[in-house]
Amino acid sequence: MAEYTMILTEMQGRVAVIRLNRPKALNALCDQLMEELGQALRGYDADPGVAAIVITGSEKAFAAGADIKEMQSRTYPAVYLDDFIGKRWEAVTYVQKPVIAAVAGYALGGGCELAMMCDMIIAAETAKFGQPEINLGVIPGAGGTQRLTRAIGKAKAMDLVLTARMMDANEAERSGLVARIVPAADVVAEAVKIGEKIASLSAPAVAMAKEAVNRAFETTLAEGVKFERRAFQALFSTEDQKEGMAAFAEKRPPAFRNR
Ligand SMILES: CC(C)(O)CC(=O)SCCNC(=O)CCNC(=O)[C@H](O)C(C)(C)COP(=O)(O)OP(=O)(O)OC[C@H]1O[C@@H](n2cnc3c(N)ncnc32)[C@H](O)[C@@H]1OP(=O)(O)O
């Protein structure tokens, strides 16, 4: 067990910022780090004072992937019985609140996969994305072949997964992997700004919007559209829908109460 925490956390207004904190190992995602990240995410998701979560790394690396040295001697029975990757790694996909990845430097392997599990990626100009697992004699194991392909299409996903080539921030934005590119010094501030904007909105509407967009990756168009319509209709039961529409009609800013 390491003697220091592998994540650092702070609140910026109603936005929780989680910083991966293994700088010497380029934030390689070891078991302890993933445990700590999962605990922090579950805590913030349950905390009514938190409206959005930002996950970030260092200037040099968001995360350079799973910890290769930790996993190199693992056996098939061990990884199977431990459900290696699954249990510990998917915590972010169960968070109801928006999660934004603020990526500077390397986001490779599991680092790229972690960023893709978030709802949005804000990239620094220095960001580099890739799935280089093929260099290690394995393949992505935390959703890389699936989420990357859905995000950027088969042609580029095959290019990255089969050759281990890295993609810079501009290519990642052109390809649809990242939402915005900003100077490296501003990447966390920009993600927090987005989180603050979300915090000013109706929490039930935000949660339903997130769920509906995510549904697009899980289902057919017809089922997705039906899900969206039901969620849209359900929001007419909230005070925030009445407030939002009254505020528009009265030409004033809305004051949402998250109910
Ligand atoms: C989740 C799954 C299932 O999908 C699997 C994976 O994620 S497998 C991992 C995929 N990632 C990689 O293969 C990237 C590995 N890292 C690199 O290729 C390079 O480190 C680099 C290109 C990101 C940066 O290179 P450089 O600037 O030359 O720095 P280094 O000297 O290589 O690294 C510094 C320091 O960090 C350690 N390090 C880096 N990445 C990892 C990692 N993924 N696991 C463990 N340790 C890592 C590296 O060993 C160095 O430490 P020391 O050896 O000097 O103590």
The ligand as an SDF file (V2000), in Angstrom:
LIG
                    3D

 55 57  0  0  0  0  0  0  0  0999 V2000
   -6.4080   -0.5580  -19.2390 C   0  0  0  0  0  0  0  0  0  0  0  0
   -5.9740   -1.4560  -20.3420 C   0  0  0  0  0  0  0  0  0  0  0  0
   -6.5800   -2.7920  -20.1430 C   0  0  0  0  0  0  0  0  0  0  0  0
   -6.4880   -0.9860  -21.5470 O   0  0  0  0  0  0  0  0  0  0  0  0
   -4.4930   -1.6570  -20.4170 C   0  0  0  0  0  0  0  0  0  0  0  0
   -3.5420   -0.4800  -20.4210 C   0  0  0  0  0  0  0  0  0  0  0  0
   -3.8170    0.6360  -20.1810 O   0  0  0  0  0  0  0  0  0  0  0  0
   -1.9520   -0.9850  -20.7720 S   0  0  0  0  0  0  0  0  0  0  0  0
   -1.0260    0.5280  -20.6740 C   0  0  0  0  0  0  0  0  0  0  0  0
   -1.1220    1.3140  -21.9230 C   0  0  0  0  0  0  0  0  0  0  0  0
   -0.1920    2.4220  -21.8660 N   0  0  0  0  0  0  0  0  0  0  0  0
    1.0260    2.3890  -22.3710 C   0  0  0  0  0  0  0  0  0  0  0  0
    1.4450    1.3950  -22.9470 O   0  0  0  0  0  0  0  0  0  0  0  0
    1.8640    3.6220  -22.1940 C   0  0  0  0  0  0  0  0  0  0  0  0
    3.1230    3.2820  -21.4310 C   0  0  0  0  0  0  0  0  0  0  0  0
    3.9980    4.4590  -21.2700 N   0  0  0  0  0  0  0  0  0  0  0  0
    4.7450    4.9390  -22.2810 C   0  0  0  0  0  0  0  0  0  0  0  0
    4.7230    4.4850  -23.3870 O   0  0  0  0  0  0  0  0  0  0  0  0
    5.6420    6.0880  -21.9410 C   0  0  0  0  0  0  0  0  0  0  0  0
    5.8040    6.1360  -20.5460 O   0  0  0  0  0  0  0  0  0  0  0  0
    5.0960    7.4540  -22.4240 C   0  0  0  0  0  0  0  0  0  0  0  0
    5.1450    7.5070  -23.9610 C   0  0  0  0  0  0  0  0  0  0  0  0
    3.6820    7.7100  -21.9350 C   0  0  0  0  0  0  0  0  0  0  0  0
    5.9980    8.5880  -21.8510 C   0  0  0  0  0  0  0  0  0  0  0  0
    7.3590    8.3320  -22.1690 O   0  0  0  0  0  0  0  0  0  0  0  0
    8.5160    9.1420  -21.3990 P   0  0  0  0  0  0  0  0  0  0  0  0
    8.2200   10.5830  -21.4010 O   0  0  0  0  0  0  0  0  0  0  0  0
    9.7900    8.6850  -22.0130 O   0  0  0  0  0  0  0  0  0  0  0  0
    8.4040    8.6830  -19.8730 O   0  0  0  0  0  0  0  0  0  0  0  0
    8.8590    7.2860  -19.2450 P   0  0  0  0  0  0  0  0  0  0  0  0
   10.2410    7.3830  -18.7780 O   0  0  0  0  0  0  0  0  0  0  0  0
    8.5050    6.1690  -20.1560 O   0  0  0  0  0  0  0  0  0  0  0  0
    7.8270    7.1880  -17.9950 O   0  0  0  0  0  0  0  0  0  0  0  0
    8.0880    7.8820  -16.7850 C   0  0  0  0  0  0  0  0  0  0  0  0
    7.8450    6.9070  -15.6480 C   0  0  0  0  0  0  0  0  0  0  0  0
    6.4570    6.5080  -15.6970 O   0  0  0  0  0  0  0  0  0  0  0  0
    6.3970    5.0910  -15.7680 C   0  0  0  0  0  0  0  0  0  0  0  0
    5.2080    4.7110  -16.5570 N   0  0  0  0  0  0  0  0  0  0  0  0
    4.7280    5.2900  -17.6560 C   0  0  0  0  0  0  0  0  0  0  0  0
    3.6370    4.6710  -18.0810 N   0  0  0  0  0  0  0  0  0  0  0  0
    3.4170    3.6660  -17.2280 C   0  0  0  0  0  0  0  0  0  0  0  0
    2.4230    2.6550  -17.1420 C   0  0  0  0  0  0  0  0  0  0  0  0
    1.3930    2.5940  -17.9910 N   0  0  0  0  0  0  0  0  0  0  0  0
    2.5120    1.7690  -16.1440 N   0  0  0  0  0  0  0  0  0  0  0  0
    3.4950    1.8320  -15.2330 C   0  0  0  0  0  0  0  0  0  0  0  0
    4.4570    2.7750  -15.2470 N   0  0  0  0  0  0  0  0  0  0  0  0
    4.4160    3.6790  -16.2410 C   0  0  0  0  0  0  0  0  0  0  0  0
    7.6840    4.6890  -16.4440 C   0  0  0  0  0  0  0  0  0  0  0  0
    7.9630    3.3610  -16.1960 O   0  0  0  0  0  0  0  0  0  0  0  0
    8.6400    5.6440  -15.7930 C   0  0  0  0  0  0  0  0  0  0  0  0
    8.9320    5.2420  -14.4760 O   0  0  0  0  0  0  0  0  0  0  0  0
   10.3950    4.6170  -14.1020 P   0  0  0  0  0  0  0  0  0  0  0  0
   10.4620    3.3020  -14.8240 O   0  0  0  0  0  0  0  0  0  0  0  0
   11.3900    5.6010  -14.5790 O   0  0  0  0  0  0  0  0  0  0  0  0
   10.3370    4.4410  -12.6240 O   0  0  0  0  0  0  0  0  0  0  0  0
  1  2  1  0
  2  3  1  0
  2  4  1  0
  2  5  1  0
  5  6  1  0
  6  7  2  0
  6  8  1  0
  8  9  1  0
  9 10  1  0
 10 11  1  0
 11 12  1  0
 12 13  2  0
 12 14  1  0
 14 15  1  0
 15 16  1  0
 16 17  1  0
 17 18  2  0
 17 19  1  0
 19 20  1  0
 19 21  1  0
 21 22  1  0
 21 23  1  0
 21 24  1  0
 24 25  1  0
 25 26  1  0
 26 27  2  0
 26 28  1  0
 26 29  1  0
 29 30  1  0
 30 31  2  0
 30 32  1  0
 30 33  1  0
 33 34  1  0
 34 35  1  0
 35 36  1  0
 35 50  1  0
 36 37  1  0
 37 38  1  0
 37 48  1  0
 38 39  1  0
 38 47  1  0
 39 40  2  0
 40 41  1  0
 41 42  1  0
 41 47  2  0
 42 43  1  0
 42 44  2  0
 44 45  1  0
 45 46  2  0
 46 47  1  0
 48 49  1  0
 48 50  1  0
 50 51  1  0
 51 52  1  0
 52 53  2  0
 52 54  1  0
 52 55  1  0
M  END
$$$$
